[in-house]
Amino acid sequence: MRAAAGPSQNVRRGAVPYLVNLLARQQQYRCAREEREAAMAICGVITTKEVLRHSATIVREFGAAAYLRCCKAIVMRRRTTFLSCVFAP
């Protein structure tokens, strides 16, 4: 007659799928964290949406000339930073 399966055998049978799931979740977490870090990298290049959305603030704080330089960079499709538009000669 066979002995009944004890709790330790049930734990061993369930341990492998549990560990596989645990490792898969850790890998997913690692990938998600790397994607968030990559997404948070600051490029520094101005976009049309930002210039148009904050046009009043740009004119008030940095002057019309800086705003026009930003608009010129957008029209010419030049990749530039906001600081290079503001502090251009």
Steps between C-alpha positions, in 0.01 A plus 500: 500500500624850412544764759285808466667812369604718787501877510871515416444319168218740410725794577774359279260445210367855527840657557621476141206687344515752783869566436445523126223755554713691747793520257267606217353779715848617596601509133185696411572744783858543380387566142232744611750686719749526212227632270401763758861608540541525124178697472612743767821589319499871427566583140483877547370572152207739476179381338233693314239404758709635788581829328138564404359390835739721699529791259370760747747387766791501256419853382443627856812345652750497212371757250349499155837449333552167678148391405561592136829304501308196632240544226772535238661176621164324472430631149849405382463157669827554683562285807601748767467548871303772670813646657667536162194693380496724806872574514567524127707803393 
